[in-house]
Amino acid sequence: MCGRYVNTTPLEGLIDEFDVDAPPLETHPDYNVAPGRNVLAVINDGKNRLVECRWGLIPHWAKEASVGYKIINARSETVAEKASYKMPFRKHRCLVVADGFFEWRKDGKRKALFYFFLKSGKPFGFVGLYSHWTSPEGEKVCTCTILTTEANDVVPHVHDRMPVIVVKDSESLWLDPSIEDYASLSPVMKPYEPSLMSSYEVSTIVNSPANNTPENIKTL
């Protein structure tokens, strides 16, 4: 499960890290990325590009935008089988850019919150899917979802699932639209190497999407 994450890397840093073209986007540090918000993703539609997509996949055949709020995550194990994901998995794969992510753990009557990130401090890509949806009013919207997998050794004390983080060497494979079969792509959808990650507990002020400051990732 991934319901909140962080993206604070400036646009120039993302262009360098992912070697992409990008339109003149107005970006700002986001310490509390929540579902329904426009996020940055790398796609390949002939070349690698950085684009804005709404977090919450709306299948192209959906009649209501509200469907997207139910599809912020997709299980990597079944992503090639379910109707909502079949076509995006084959043709519209993406990397949702981030610096880290949050997970909640139930501790008795309270929920503790933890922040997970790469020890390198570099931004990374969540393995994701995107879709182009047209509303009944004719509005064209890019939407996306983040794939999840079983937790690695850093995460299970908090949650049994984690978002799929792409290994740098696998970025081009995941984004290549000419590759469509699950067998070729399944090695990308594995838990990230735990020795390269770290985490610590943070304040539950993150619970409210309105709280969007560096305090969100300050260790307790």
Backbone as CSV, one residue per row, in Angstrom:
resi,resn,N_x,N_y,N_z,CA_x,CA_y,CA_z,C_x,C_y,C_z
1,MET,0.846,-1.195,0.000,0.000,0.000,0.000,0.879,1.241,0.000
2,CYS,0.512,2.223,-0.777,1.182,3.520,-0.749,0.111,4.579,-0.887
3,GLY,-0.172,5.293,0.210,-1.236,6.281,0.183,-0.762,7.713,0.291
4,ARG,0.501,7.910,0.640,1.113,9.247,0.685,2.602,9.113,0.377
5,TYR,3.143,10.108,-0.282,4.582,10.102,-0.518,5.105,11.532,-0.629
6,VAL,6.401,11.648,-0.884,7.084,12.945,-0.895,7.813,13.120,-2.219
7,ASN,7.748,14.314,-2.782,8.538,14.665,-3.965,9.004,16.110,-3.823
8,THR,10.272,16.274,-3.471,10.806,17.624,-3.226,11.945,17.989,-4.166
9,THR,12.361,17.065,-5.026,13.477,17.336,-5.931,13.074,18.367,-6.980
10,PRO,13.874,19.420,-7.177,13.555,20.423,-8.197,13.489,19.800,-9.593
11,LEU,12.773,20.462,-10.485,12.573,19.951,-11.843,13.905,19.646,-12.531
12,GLU,14.876,20.514,-12.371,16.170,20.310,-13.023,16.823,19.009,-12.539
13,GLY,16.672,18.724,-11.241,17.238,17.497,-10.689,16.560,16.263,-11.240
14,LEU,15.252,16.342,-11.446,14.518,15.204,-12.008,14.898,14.971,-13.468
15,ILE,15.076,16.050,-14.212,15.483,15.931,-15.612,16.829,15.236,-15.709
16,ASP,17.753,15.599,-14.828,19.082,14.981,-14.833,19.018,13.523,-14.375
17,GLU,18.273,13.260,-13.311,18.232,11.917,-12.735,17.596,10.906,-13.677
18,PHE,16.535,11.312,-14.380,15.802,10.377,-15.237,16.090,10.568,-16.725
19,ASP,16.952,11.555,-17.057,17.353,11.799,-18.444,16.125,11.936,-19.340
20,VAL,15.299,12.921,-19.032,14.027,13.103,-19.735,13.899,14.502,-20.307
21,ASP,13.018,14.625,-21.283,12.559,15.934,-21.729,11.410,16.348,-20.825
22,ALA,11.279,17.640,-20.606,10.184,18.114,-19.757,9.696,19.461,-20.261
23,PRO,8.389,19.653,-20.298,7.842,20.969,-20.634,8.105,21.917,-19.474
24,PRO,7.890,23.201,-19.664,8.098,24.162,-18.568,7.019,24.012,-17.498
25,LEU,7.241,23.081,-16.582,6.272,22.815,-15.521,6.555,23.685,-14.307
26,GLU,5.504,24.113,-13.649,5.654,24.843,-12.392,5.589,23.829,-11.255
27,THR,6.732,23.566,-10.637,6.799,22.563,-9.580,7.178,23.216,-8.252
28,HIS,6.885,22.515,-7.176,7.236,22.991,-5.844,7.418,21.778,-4.947
29,PRO,8.200,21.908,-3.871,8.387,20.771,-2.966,7.053,20.315,-2.385
30,ASP,6.790,19.017,-2.446,5.535,18.467,-1.924,5.873,17.406,-0.879
31,TYR,5.590,17.723,0.371,5.910,16.840,1.485,4.725,15.971,1.899
32,ASN,3.663,16.000,1.109,2.476,15.225,1.468,1.623,14.997,0.227
33,VAL,2.182,14.248,-0.722,1.453,13.961,-1.961,0.309,13.007,-1.645
34,ALA,-0.910,13.422,-1.966,-2.104,12.651,-1.629,-2.848,12.242,-2.902
35,PRO,-3.629,11.162,-2.839,-4.425,10.737,-3.992,-5.307,11.871,-4.520
36,GLY,-5.465,11.911,-5.828,-6.265,12.944,-6.467,-5.470,14.159,-6.881
37,ARG,-4.223,14.235,-6.419,-3.370,15.375,-6.744,-2.617,15.104,-8.042
38,ASN,-2.278,16.165,-8.774,-1.441,16.014,-9.953,-0.019,15.712,-9.516
39,VAL,0.575,14.670,-10.110,1.918,14.232,-9.751,2.779,14.173,-11.012
40,LEU,4.082,14.028,-10.819,5.006,13.947,-11.944,5.344,12.493,-12.231
41,ALA,5.324,12.142,-13.510,5.625,10.769,-13.927,6.447,10.794,-15.205
42,VAL,7.316,9.804,-15.340,8.090,9.623,-16.564,7.370,8.608,-17.440
43,ILE,7.113,8.975,-18.687,6.503,8.062,-19.653,7.406,7.974,-20.886
44,ASN,7.142,6.992,-21.731,7.840,6.891,-23.010,6.798,6.748,-24.105
45,ASP,6.601,7.806,-24.861,5.682,7.768,-26.000,6.443,8.065,-27.287
46,GLY,7.628,7.484,-27.364,8.545,7.741,-28.466,9.880,8.220,-27.922
47,LYS,9.809,8.922,-26.802,10.989,9.322,-26.041,10.555,9.503,-24.595
48,ASN,11.507,9.479,-23.693,11.182,9.652,-22.282,10.810,11.099,-22.002
49,ARG,9.640,11.279,-21.393,9.160,12.623,-21.077,8.638,12.666,-19.645
50,LEU,8.766,13.813,-19.033,8.191,14.047,-17.710,6.858,14.751,-17.897
51,VAL,5.797,14.168,-17.333,4.453,14.709,-17.525,3.725,14.783,-16.190
52,GLU,2.623,15.509,-16.179,1.748,15.554,-15.016,0.589,14.590,-15.208
53,CYS,0.305,13.801,-14.179,-0.852,12.903,-14.194,-1.556,12.992,-12.848
54,ARG,-2.848,12.804,-12.853,-3.608,12.767,-11.605,-3.440,11.407,-10.949
55,TRP,-3.091,11.404,-9.651,-2.870,10.130,-8.959,-4.209,9.466,-8.632
56,GLY,-4.438,8.328,-9.272,-5.687,7.578,-9.160,-6.127,7.208,-10.562
57,LEU,-5.803,5.987,-10.985,-6.025,5.590,-12.368,-7.513,5.541,-12.713
58,ILE,-7.866,6.191,-13.809,-9.219,6.090,-14.361,-9.101,5.335,-15.679
59,PRO,-9.600,4.096,-15.753,-9.530,3.346,-17.017,-10.205,4.126,-18.139
60,HIS,-9.723,3.947,-19.350,-10.240,4.738,-20.472,-11.729,4.518,-20.686
61,TRP,-12.264,3.353,-20.232,-13.669,3.047,-20.454,-14.579,3.519,-19.310
62,ALA,-13.989,4.056,-18.234,-14.785,4.469,-17.072,-15.667,5.673,-17.401
63,LYS,-16.834,5.709,-16.782,-17.767,6.809,-17.014,-17.652,7.905,-15.962
64,GLU,-17.092,7.558,-14.790,-17.013,8.513,-13.690,-15.569,8.683,-13.229
65,ALA,-15.178,9.920,-12.964,-13.824,10.195,-12.482,-13.585,9.621,-11.095
66,SER,-14.646,9.418,-10.334,-14.513,8.931,-8.961,-13.872,7.546,-8.898
67,VAL,-13.891,6.815,-10.012,-13.242,5.501,-10.054,-11.776,5.612,-9.658
68,GLY,-11.149,6.722,-10.024,-9.730,6.905,-9.775,-9.340,6.857,-8.317
69,TYR,-10.227,7.302,-7.427,-9.901,7.310,-5.999,-9.775,5.902,-5.423
70,LYS,-10.292,4.912,-6.154,-10.201,3.524,-5.706,-8.973,2.819,-6.285
71,ILE,-8.284,3.470,-7.218,-7.186,2.803,-7.917,-5.908,3.619,-7.790
72,ILE,-5.530,3.937,-6.563,-4.261,4.631,-6.354,-3.103,3.632,-6.347
73,ASN,-3.405,2.366,-6.036,-2.416,1.279,-6.042,-2.955,0.093,-6.820
74,ALA,-2.041,-0.704,-7.375,-2.409,-1.945,-8.056,-1.402,-3.022,-7.660
75,ARG,-1.892,-4.221,-7.395,-1.016,-5.325,-7.008,-0.229,-5.805,-8.230
76,SER,1.090,-5.847,-8.107,1.925,-6.244,-9.240,1.678,-7.691,-9.659
77,GLU,1.272,-8.531,-8.717,1.079,-9.947,-9.016,-0.069,-10.208,-9.986
78,THR,-1.053,-9.312,-10.040,-2.237,-9.541,-10.878,-2.464,-8.430,-11.903
79,VAL,-1.471,-7.584,-12.088,-1.668,-6.385,-12.897,-1.906,-6.697,-14.374
80,ALA,-1.428,-7.837,-14.840,-1.623,-8.185,-16.254,-2.947,-8.876,-16.506
81,GLU,-3.731,-9.142,-15.437,-4.948,-9.927,-15.573,-6.228,-9.110,-15.447
82,LYS,-6.230,-8.080,-14.595,-7.470,-7.367,-14.292,-7.808,-6.339,-15.368
83,ALA,-9.095,-6.186,-15.602,-9.577,-5.351,-16.711,-9.075,-3.913,-16.633
84,SER,-8.988,-3.361,-15.425,-8.587,-1.957,-15.278,-7.139,-1.719,-15.669
85,TYR,-6.328,-2.789,-15.628,-4.887,-2.624,-15.792,-4.313,-3.249,-17.048
86,LYS,-5.060,-4.138,-17.699,-4.505,-4.904,-18.813,-3.882,-4.021,-19.887
87,MET,-4.644,-3.069,-20.385,-4.146,-2.229,-21.464,-3.028,-1.300,-20.996
88,PRO,-3.183,-0.604,-19.862,-2.067,0.222,-19.392,-0.795,-0.583,-19.152
89,PHE,-0.928,-1.815,-18.633,0.258,-2.626,-18.390,0.992,-2.923,-19.695
90,ARG,0.263,-3.156,-20.744,0.885,-3.485,-22.023,1.499,-2.266,-22.697
91,LYS,0.836,-1.118,-22.619,1.235,0.021,-23.446,1.541,1.308,-22.684
92,HIS,1.051,1.441,-21.463,1.177,2.721,-20.765,1.786,2.549,-19.371
93,ARG,3.042,2.173,-19.343,3.754,2.049,-18.071,4.525,3.338,-17.802
94,CYS,4.696,3.648,-16.537,5.337,4.908,-16.173,6.154,4.737,-14.902
95,LEU,6.887,5.775,-14.553,7.594,5.875,-13.283,7.113,7.128,-12.582
96,VAL,6.504,6.966,-11.434,6.025,8.105,-10.648,7.182,8.550,-9.754
97,VAL,7.644,9.782,-9.928,8.878,10.206,-9.264,8.613,10.612,-7.818
98,ALA,9.562,10.263,-6.941,9.386,10.491,-5.507,10.747,10.563,-4.817
99,ASP,10.735,11.045,-3.580,11.916,11.035,-2.712,11.754,10.063,-1.556
100,GLY,10.508,9.695,-1.243,10.243,8.789,-0.142,8.745,8.579,-0.009
101,PHE,8.351,7.666,0.884,6.929,7.393,1.063,6.613,7.099,2.522
102,PHE,5.339,7.237,2.873,4.859,7.018,4.234,4.063,5.715,4.317
103,GLU,4.140,5.075,5.485,3.274,3.939,5.788,2.845,4.026,7.250
104,TRP,1.585,3.657,7.495,1.038,3.677,8.845,1.090,2.287,9.471
105,ARG,1.307,2.243,10.782,1.256,0.989,11.537,0.333,1.162,12.729
106,LYS,-0.573,0.207,12.895,-1.505,0.276,14.014,-0.806,-0.173,15.285
107,ASP,-0.742,0.723,16.269,-0.168,0.434,17.586,-1.261,0.607,18.632
108,GLY,-1.974,-0.483,18.935,-3.073,-0.386,19.883,-4.183,0.488,19.305
109,LYS,-4.506,1.566,19.999,-5.577,2.458,19.563,-5.062,3.592,18.662
110,ARG,-3.763,3.680,18.510,-3.201,4.742,17.673,-2.517,4.150,16.452
111,LYS,-2.251,5.008,15.485,-1.499,4.608,14.301,-0.198,5.392,14.256
112,ALA,0.900,4.670,14.253,2.209,5.302,14.117,2.532,5.442,12.631
113,LEU,3.318,6.447,12.299,3.628,6.738,10.898,5.136,6.690,10.679
114,PHE,5.538,6.063,9.571,6.955,5.921,9.261,7.243,6.447,7.858
115,TYR,8.443,7.004,7.721,8.893,7.532,6.434,10.011,6.647,5.902
116,PHE,9.899,6.227,4.635,10.868,5.347,3.994,11.527,6.076,2.822
117,PHE,12.822,5.865,2.659,13.573,6.591,1.637,14.839,5.816,1.287
118,LEU,15.522,6.237,0.223,16.775,5.616,-0.166,17.926,6.242,0.616
119,LYS,18.852,5.424,1.043,20.007,5.930,1.791,20.830,6.915,0.968
120,SER,20.791,6.769,-0.341,21.534,7.677,-1.227,20.998,9.095,-1.198
121,GLY,19.732,9.242,-0.770,19.091,10.552,-0.779,18.602,10.983,-2.146
122,LYS,18.761,10.114,-3.135,18.355,10.463,-4.490,16.863,10.213,-4.718
123,PRO,16.276,10.935,-5.666,14.891,10.627,-6.052,14.865,9.291,-6.782
124,PHE,13.689,8.689,-6.864,13.533,7.392,-7.509,12.183,7.331,-8.200
125,GLY,11.961,6.241,-8.911,10.683,6.069,-9.589,9.892,4.918,-9.006
126,PHE,8.642,5.204,-8.610,7.710,4.117,-8.317,7.289,3.508,-9.650
127,VAL,7.253,2.193,-9.739,6.741,1.533,-10.933,5.234,1.775,-11.005
128,GLY,4.776,2.287,-12.126,3.359,2.635,-12.234,2.779,2.419,-13.617
129,LEU,1.494,2.704,-13.717,0.757,2.658,-14.978,0.034,3.980,-15.152
130,TYR,-0.190,4.377,-16.410,-0.976,5.584,-16.640,-2.038,5.331,-17.700
131,SER,-3.011,6.209,-17.732,-4.117,6.062,-18.675,-4.595,7.438,-19.108
132,HIS,-4.997,7.551,-20.356,-5.617,8.785,-20.848,-7.130,8.601,-20.801
133,TRP,-7.790,9.463,-20.037,-9.243,9.364,-19.870,-9.894,10.648,-20.353
134,THR,-11.026,10.498,-21.012,-11.796,11.655,-21.466,-13.106,11.701,-20.710
135,SER,-13.355,12.809,-20.035,-14.575,12.964,-19.241,-15.786,13.124,-20.152
136,PRO,-17.007,12.952,-19.605,-18.216,13.156,-20.417,-18.289,14.561,-21.012
137,GLU,-17.595,15.514,-20.376,-17.595,16.896,-20.878,-16.504,17.136,-21.910
138,GLY,-15.697,16.096,-22.190,-14.654,16.230,-23.201,-13.283,16.585,-22.659
139,GLU,-13.147,16.706,-21.347,-11.846,17.021,-20.751,-10.950,15.794,-20.825
140,LYS,-9.708,15.980,-21.307,-8.754,14.883,-21.396,-7.805,14.932,-20.203
141,VAL,-7.692,13.801,-19.513,-6.927,13.750,-18.268,-5.974,12.561,-18.299
142,CYS,-4.715,12.797,-17.885,-3.776,11.712,-17.675,-3.865,11.302,-16.209
143,THR,-4.066,10.016,-15.947,-4.154,9.528,-14.574,-3.172,8.366,-14.396
144,CYS,-2.831,8.062,-13.140,-1.825,7.016,-12.915,-2.081,6.271,-11.608
145,THR,-1.435,5.124,-11.495,-1.476,4.328,-10.276,-0.080,3.808,-9.983
146,ILE,0.178,3.446,-8.723,1.475,2.934,-8.281,1.329,1.455,-7.954
147,LEU,2.233,0.641,-8.475,2.191,-0.794,-8.226,2.811,-1.132,-6.867
148,THR,2.284,-2.181,-6.246,2.821,-2.628,-4.961,3.291,-4.073,-5.057
149,THR,4.148,-4.461,-4.104,4.658,-5.816,-4.023,4.788,-6.190,-2.555
150,GLU,5.267,-7.395,-2.276,5.463,-7.791,-0.886,6.571,-6.952,-0.264
151,ALA,6.498,-6.743,1.033,7.447,-5.876,1.728,8.839,-6.503,1.762
152,ASN,9.871,-5.651,1.657,11.229,-6.135,1.890,11.525,-6.092,3.390
153,ASP,12.767,-6.328,3.788,13.088,-6.448,5.208,13.068,-5.127,5.967
154,VAL,12.906,-4.008,5.268,12.841,-2.708,5.934,11.416,-2.355,6.335
155,VAL,10.442,-2.873,5.602,9.059,-2.417,5.723,8.148,-3.286,6.596
156,PRO,8.366,-4.601,6.747,7.324,-5.461,7.331,6.940,-5.166,8.771
157,HIS,7.773,-4.448,9.528,7.366,-4.081,10.884,6.256,-3.043,10.863
158,VAL,6.008,-2.494,9.667,4.967,-1.476,9.508,3.825,-1.990,8.638
159,HIS,4.153,-2.634,7.512,3.137,-3.067,6.553,3.658,-4.278,5.791
160,ASP,2.738,-5.144,5.313,3.165,-6.332,4.582,3.306,-6.095,3.083
161,ARG,3.000,-4.873,2.635,3.159,-4.496,1.237,3.982,-3.219,1.160
162,MET,4.560,-2.969,-0.017,5.292,-1.728,-0.250,5.170,-1.351,-1.720
163,PRO,5.345,-0.075,-2.049,5.351,0.298,-3.460,6.577,-0.279,-4.155
164,VAL,6.438,-0.593,-5.429,7.569,-1.094,-6.210,8.447,0.089,-6.598
165,ILE,9.710,0.032,-6.190,10.693,1.052,-6.552,11.577,0.464,-7.637
166,VAL,11.717,1.175,-8.739,12.470,0.637,-9.862,13.972,0.700,-9.577
167,VAL,14.679,-0.349,-9.967,16.140,-0.340,-9.973,16.582,0.483,-11.175
168,LYS,17.611,1.290,-11.000,18.031,2.213,-12.056,18.230,1.516,-13.394
169,ASP,18.857,0.351,-13.373,19.146,-0.361,-14.615,17.897,-0.902,-15.302
170,SER,16.759,-0.905,-14.601,15.524,-1.456,-15.169,14.556,-0.377,-15.653
171,GLU,14.926,0.886,-15.519,14.015,1.957,-15.933,13.648,1.866,-17.399
172,SER,14.642,1.673,-18.257,14.366,1.633,-19.697,13.515,0.433,-20.082
173,LEU,13.722,-0.698,-19.410,12.905,-1.881,-19.669,11.449,-1.617,-19.331
174,TRP,11.189,-1.055,-18.169,9.811,-0.803,-17.742,9.103,0.183,-18.663
175,LEU,9.840,1.167,-19.156,9.221,2.220,-19.962,9.103,1.849,-21.439
176,ASP,9.758,0.788,-21.875,9.781,0.410,-23.284,8.399,-0.079,-23.734
177,PRO,7.680,0.684,-24.574,6.322,0.297,-24.979,6.286,-0.892,-25.934
178,SER,7.441,-1.308,-26.447,7.461,-2.460,-27.352,7.446,-3.776,-26.596
179,ILE,7.680,-3.739,-25.284,7.667,-4.938,-24.453,6.317,-5.015,-23.746
180,GLU,5.606,-6.131,-23.923,4.251,-6.225,-23.397,4.010,-7.426,-22.493
181,ASP,4.896,-8.420,-22.489,4.590,-9.651,-21.769,5.042,-9.585,-20.315
182,TYR,4.244,-10.195,-19.472,4.475,-10.168,-18.026,5.809,-10.812,-17.651
183,ALA,6.177,-11.882,-18.328,7.401,-12.602,-17.989,8.631,-11.708,-18.121
184,SER,8.649,-10.875,-19.152,9.795,-9.984,-19.356,9.836,-8.866,-18.326
185,LEU,8.661,-8.456,-17.859,8.576,-7.299,-16.977,8.541,-7.659,-15.496
186,SER,8.220,-8.907,-15.181,8.070,-9.286,-13.772,9.327,-9.065,-12.932
187,PRO,10.558,-9.216,-13.489,11.734,-8.958,-12.656,11.825,-7.519,-12.145
188,VAL,11.163,-6.599,-12.834,11.175,-5.198,-12.389,10.321,-5.016,-11.139
189,MET,9.297,-5.860,-10.994,8.283,-5.671,-9.955,8.609,-6.448,-8.676
190,LYS,9.851,-6.338,-8.234,10.312,-7.043,-7.047,10.547,-6.054,-5.906
191,PRO,10.555,-6.540,-4.664,10.870,-5.642,-3.540,12.266,-5.048,-3.713
192,TYR,12.406,-3.793,-3.361,13.683,-3.099,-3.509,14.694,-3.648,-2.517
193,GLU,15.964,-3.593,-2.879,17.029,-4.088,-2.019,17.001,-3.368,-0.661
194,PRO,16.736,-4.086,0.430,16.554,-3.430,1.726,17.792,-2.722,2.263
195,SER,18.978,-3.205,1.896,20.197,-2.572,2.410,20.393,-1.160,1.871
196,LEU,19.637,-0.802,0.826,19.759,0.519,0.217,18.698,1.490,0.720
197,MET,17.853,1.020,1.667,16.769,1.846,2.178,16.911,2.096,3.676
198,SER,16.223,3.129,4.143,16.179,3.415,5.577,14.803,3.976,5.914
199,SER,14.509,4.080,7.210,13.217,4.617,7.643,13.315,5.135,9.064
200,TYR,12.340,5.944,9.446,12.209,6.396,10.827,10.776,6.857,11.057
201,GLU,10.389,6.963,12.313,9.038,7.383,12.641,8.909,8.900,12.520
202,VAL,7.776,9.352,12.029,7.503,10.783,11.872,6.153,11.119,12.501
203,SER,5.851,12.392,12.515,4.609,12.869,13.128,3.395,12.518,12.272
204,THR,2.292,12.259,12.927,1.047,11.968,12.216,0.346,13.234,11.722
205,ILE,1.038,14.362,11.744,0.475,15.555,11.090,0.279,15.278,9.596
206,VAL,0.995,14.269,9.081,0.850,13.881,7.676,-0.565,13.387,7.384
207,ASN,-1.282,12.957,8.413,-2.644,12.458,8.221,-3.515,13.445,7.460
208,SER,-3.274,14.724,7.660,-4.039,15.750,6.950,-3.262,16.211,5.722
209,PRO,-3.815,16.052,4.510,-3.125,16.512,3.304,-2.836,18.007,3.319
210,ALA,-3.535,18.752,4.168,-3.308,20.196,4.249,-1.952,20.525,4.864
211,ASN,-1.395,19.584,5.638,-0.079,19.795,6.243,0.989,19.394,5.236
212,ASN,1.685,20.381,4.698,2.620,20.131,3.605,3.883,20.959,3.817
213,THR,4.677,20.556,4.821,5.898,21.280,5.171,7.014,20.282,5.458
214,PRO,8.259,20.750,5.558,9.374,19.855,5.898,9.194,19.145,7.235
215,GLU,8.311,19.655,8.115,8.055,18.993,9.393,7.519,17.575,9.186
216,ASN,6.911,17.325,8.039,6.327,16.003,7.758,7.380,14.904,7.746
217,ILE,8.615,15.221,7.389,9.645,14.191,7.294,10.719,14.375,8.367
218,LYS,10.385,15.108,9.413,11.303,15.278,10.542,11.140,14.094,11.486
219,THR,12.248,13.458,11.851,12.191,12.295,12.721,11.707,12.664,14.118
220,LEU,10.955,11.762,14.746,10.481,11.997,16.100,11.623,11.790,17.100
